């Protein structure tokens, strides 16, 4: 089987890339031919034999205005369409597995698939994994940064809400472009090209099902996670946060709670735009981004971990990885988080964005014996291994 993996980033950038790299490696180990298409990056770790990539676009670095000089390129990319068309003709895949693509690759890649099917008379299955809610929310987090609150307005009230609330980087221009992108591609009905939409959470499936064009295509399939053998480490004496340091992840609220709990040590493992806020808090240690054995040991040694997200999360790997290592999680009532945590057995659930409530819950848990009591239940939670997940995905590839 020939599988073309598509993602805007071909270098390590987040959970979507980890998912794609591991899945691609697995298919290769099973004898499949796997190629990758996305943006060029000097640190990319996967690619294709024809060196077909789109030019790099970075919307986060300050001063990078070039990407906005041609706003249409953010909505519709002729470059991405041409290069996608060429790689389809060169590789002739059986499956195109798409991950994150909006704004950098744009849905123009789907037009390339549609035309390839017609002109080449080729059957190619298009599977899309919804790592976020981009198809129904231009912000893709279902979150209003101006109000620092979760939001589902675009699901029922249209993409104009994105403009009114300046939901993309708190910018009117970027929010207008995001809304235009949503309007344009829904008008073009381009998402009909997708055969199957894999939703990692029931929450994500419900969100995408609000669009009638998508509802018949969605399938819920929770993400896989690497099995971890039980290791009885000496327990550390800290509360752990690991992941991205950004506002929608609840970092500001968590740091306020940390300041008001000076008797409790916190460890932060990750990186992101709010990295500077973590300095100069005596009871907070920032150990930076970790992976592999170092991350596993840091998780196992924590008394418990915290997932304080204030956006509508999908299926956070941080919660799954915590439980696989026997560490209970304090999470917020946002998006797919409650689907992963059994309150009072494998962790605790608390309202989002409330510093006082979060602080008090952390204090109560820290002073209780529940974290140790919950560890056996956490290790009993069943998540698909990569092999089990791939077996289910193969049925979608070949249906």
SESEVEX-196248 format. One record per residue (C-alpha): residue in one letter; x negated, z negated, y negated. Coordinates in steps of 0.05 Angstrom, whole numbers, padded with zeros to 5 digits, always signed. Example, Ala and Ser with C-alpha at 12.3 -4.5 7.8 and 13.67 -1.06 7.14 Angstrom:
<sites>
A-00246-00156+00090;S-00273-00143+00021;
</sites>
This chain:
<sites>
X+00000+00000+00000;X-00024+00017-00070;X-00008-00036-00123;X-00019-00028-00198;X-00022-00096-00233;X-00004-00092-00307;X-00017-00146-00358;X-00037-00144-00431;X-00097-00190-00418;X-00147-00175-00363;X-00188-00237-00377;X-00171-00310-00365;X-00122-00330-00420;X-00067-00370-00386;X-00020-00380-00327;X+00002-00307-00325;X-00069-00283-00316;X-00084-00336-00263;X-00022-00313-00226;X-00042-00240-00229;X-00115-00250-00210;X-00098-00292-00149;X-00042-00246-00126;X-00086-00184-00135;X-00142-00216-00096;X-00094-00233-00040;X-00067-00162-00035;X-00138-00135-00034;X-00156-00183+00023;X-00098-00155+00062;X-00123-00084+00056;X-00081-00061-00003;X-00111-00018-00058;X-00104-00056-00123;X-00119-00030-00193;X-00106-00064-00261;X-00082-00038-00328;X-00082-00074-00395;X-00122-00083-00460;X-00197-00075-00461;X-00235-00141-00470;X-00310-00154-00464;X-00295-00214-00419;X-00246-00179-00373;X-00254-00196-00300;X-00211-00141-00269;X-00200-00068-00286;X-00191+00002-00258;X-00239+00055-00234;X-00219+00104-00289;X-00235+00056-00346;X-00166+00067-00375;X-00148+00010-00423;X-00114+00004-00490;X-00151-00019-00552;X-00154-00094-00564;X-00100-00125-00609;X-00106-00198-00630;X-00049-00228-00670;X-00076-00299-00673;X-00143-00293-00709;X-00138-00304-00783;X-00153-00244-00826;X-00135-00194-00771;X-00087-00152-00812;X-00106-00085-00781;X-00054-00094-00727;X+00001-00097-00780;X-00021-00034-00818;X+00016+00007-00768;X+00076-00037-00750;X+00105+00017-00704;X+00046+00008-00657;X+00069-00063-00642;X+00138-00037-00622;X+00120+00029-00589;X+00050+00049-00568;X+00035+00122-00554;X-00034+00101-00531;X-00007+00054-00478;X+00043+00106-00454;X-00010+00161-00448;X-00060+00117-00411;X-00006+00088-00366;X+00016+00159-00349;X-00054+00179-00332;X-00067+00119-00287;X-00001+00131-00251;X-00022+00203-00237;X-00092+00184-00216;X-00074+00124-00173;X-00004+00142-00150;X+00017+00070-00135;X+00073+00049-00090;X+00086-00013-00133;X+00076-00027-00207;X+00076-00102-00216;X+00084-00118-00290;X+00069-00185-00321;X+00062-00197-00397;X+00065-00133-00437;X+00105-00139-00502;X+00072-00127-00570;X+00005-00105-00543;X+00023-00056-00487;X+00096-00051-00509;X+00153-00027-00465;X+00125+00043-00476;X+00092+00033-00408;X+00161+00034-00377;X+00176+00101-00409;X+00112+00126-00374;X+00138+00102-00307;X+00206+00133-00319;X+00176+00201-00336;X+00126+00196-00278;X+00183+00185-00229;X+00221+00246-00255;X+00164+00295-00264;X+00123+00276-00203;X+00184+00263-00159;X+00150+00198-00138;X+00184+00134-00115;X+00149+00075-00146;X+00177+00005-00145;X+00173-00033-00211;X+00171-00108-00205;X+00167-00153-00267;X+00149-00226-00265;X+00182-00262-00324;X+00128-00311-00345;X+00168-00323-00408;X+00234-00304-00441;X+00206-00245-00481;X+00261-00197-00459;X+00315-00240-00491;X+00276-00278-00544;X+00226-00245-00592;X+00189-00311-00600;X+00184-00313-00523;X+00184-00390-00522;X+00257-00399-00540;X+00231-00444-00596;X+00239-00449-00671;X+00171-00468-00700;X+00199-00480-00770;X+00245-00534-00743;X+00200-00554-00684;X+00258-00549-00635;X+00280-00510-00574;X+00329-00455-00588;X+00375-00407-00550;X+00406-00373-00611;X+00380-00303-00594;X+00414-00306-00525;X+00483-00306-00555;X+00475-00291-00630;X+00426-00233-00629;X+00354-00223-00652;X+00372-00232-00725;X+00362-00307-00713;X+00288-00293-00703;X+00283-00266-00774;X+00325-00322-00806;X+00282-00376-00774;X+00215-00339-00780;X+00204-00353-00707;X+00140-00312-00697;X+00079-00346-00728;X+00126-00372-00784;X+00120-00302-00814;X+00179-00261-00841;X+00142-00195-00828;X+00122-00211-00757;X+00192-00239-00742;X+00223-00175-00769;X+00177-00134-00724;X+00195-00178-00664;X+00269-00170-00677;X+00261-00095-00686;X+00224-00090-00621;X+00280-00126-00585;X+00334-00083-00617;X+00298-00018-00606;X+00283-00026-00532;X+00351-00054-00516;X+00382+00006-00551;X+00336+00052-00510;X+00357+00014-00447;X+00285+00018-00424;X+00291-00044-00381;X+00334-00005-00332;X+00268+00023-00306;X+00252-00045-00277;X+00277-00053-00205;X+00267-00128-00196;X+00255-00186-00244;X+00222-00246-00213;X+00243-00310-00248;X+00200-00371-00233;X+00256-00420-00251;X+00331-00424-00249;X+00328-00436-00324;X+00292-00369-00335;X+00342-00333-00291;X+00401-00361-00331;X+00368-00340-00396;X+00354-00268-00373;X+00423-00263-00341;X+00454-00267-00411;X+00432-00194-00419;X+00479-00152-00375;X+00424-00099-00367;X+00379-00151-00334;X+00429-00194-00296;X+00434-00150-00235;X+00358-00148-00227;X+00338-00222-00230;X+00314-00261-00169;X+00292-00333-00172;X+00224-00345-00139;X+00184-00406-00159;X+00110-00396-00171;X+00059-00410-00117;X+00006-00464-00121;X-00058-00475-00082;X-00050-00529-00028;X-00095-00589-00041;X-00120-00632+00017;X-00108-00706+00007;X-00169-00742-00022;X-00168-00816-00035;X-00207-00819-00100;X-00219-00883-00138;X-00163-00884-00189;X-00181-00871-00261;X-00151-00914-00314;X-00120-00863-00361;X-00059-00820-00377;X-00074-00745-00372;X-00051-00685-00411;X-00078-00618-00389;X-00059-00549-00416;X-00055-00514-00482;X-00064-00553-00547;X-00007-00523-00588;X+00053-00548-00626;X+00107-00521-00580;X+00074-00559-00522;X+00089-00625-00557;X+00016-00641-00574;X+00031-00669-00643;X+00085-00715-00617;X+00041-00738-00559;X-00018-00752-00606;X+00027-00795-00651;X+00046-00835-00589;X-00028-00841-00570;X-00044-00870-00639;X+00011-00923-00631;X-00014-00942-00561;X-00087-00960-00575;X-00090-01003-00512;X-00078-00942-00467;X-00133-00891-00455;X-00114-00818-00455;X-00153-00758-00429;X-00138-00688-00455;X-00163-00629-00415;X-00151-00561-00446;X-00160-00520-00509;X-00118-00488-00564;X-00105-00482-00638;X-00093-00558-00648;X-00160-00577-00617;X-00182-00608-00683;X-00125-00658-00684;X-00151-00692-00622;X-00215-00716-00656;X-00223-00785-00686;X-00170-00819-00643;X-00209-00875-00609;X-00166-00880-00546;X-00164-00804-00534;X-00220-00767-00498;X-00220-00691-00503;X-00258-00664-00443;X-00241-00590-00456;X-00216-00536-00410;X-00226-00550-00335;X-00213-00510-00272;X-00225-00516-00197;X-00251-00580-00166;X-00265-00613-00233;X-00193-00605-00254;X-00166-00628-00187;X-00208-00691-00189;X-00187-00706-00261;X-00114-00698-00241;X-00120-00742-00179;X-00154-00798-00217;X-00101-00802-00272;X-00050-00857-00267;X+00002-00804-00287;X+00003-00739-00327;X+00047-00720-00386;X+00082-00653-00399;X+00111-00666-00469;X+00134-00594-00484;X+00183-00583-00540;X+00195-00509-00524;X+00237-00484-00466;X+00185-00483-00411;X+00191-00436-00351;X+00155-00465-00290;X+00094-00504-00315;X+00034-00500-00268;X+00011-00567-00297;X+00070-00603-00264;X+00061-00567-00198;X-00014-00580-00197;X-00003-00654-00214;X+00044-00664-00155;X+00000-00625-00107;X-00054-00676-00125;X-00007-00735-00115;X+00000-00751-00189;X+00069-00764-00218;X+00090-00731-00283;X+00126-00754-00346;X+00161-00691-00371;X+00213-00672-00423;X+00283-00646-00414;X+00264-00575-00432;X+00275-00509-00396;X+00252-00510-00324;X+00216-00578-00327;X+00274-00618-00298;X+00275-00571-00238;X+00206-00595-00218;X+00211-00670-00230;X+00256-00716-00191;X+00268-00772-00241;X+00251-00839-00211;X+00216-00810-00150;X+00162-00759-00169;X+00161-00774-00243;X+00203-00788-00304;X+00243-00747-00355;X+00248-00761-00429;X+00278-00727-00490;X+00232-00678-00526;X+00203-00687-00596;X+00218-00761-00603;X+00153-00799-00615;X+00185-00868-00608;X+00220-00851-00543;X+00157-00819-00514;X+00113-00877-00536;X+00160-00929-00506;X+00166-00891-00440;X+00091-00884-00433;X+00082-00958-00447;X+00134-00978-00395;X+00105-00933-00342;X+00034-00956-00356;X+00053-01029-00347;X+00093-01015-00283;X+00072-01003-00211;X+00114-00939-00207;X+00057-00889-00213;X+00025-00913-00149;X+00092-00919-00114;X+00110-00847-00132;X+00045-00816-00105;X+00069-00807-00032;X+00133-00773-00056;X+00093-00726-00100;X+00050-00704-00042;X+00114-00689-00002;X+00140-00639-00053;X+00138-00569-00023;X+00114-00510-00062;X+00098-00441-00034;X+00026-00427-00018;X-00001-00360-00042;X+00009-00331+00028;X+00081-00355+00032;X+00096-00329-00038;X+00065-00262-00023;X+00108-00255+00039;X+00171-00264-00003;X+00144-00217-00056;X+00129-00164-00004;X+00202-00161+00014;X+00218-00147-00059;X+00164-00094-00062;X+00192-00057-00002;X+00267-00069-00008;
</sites>
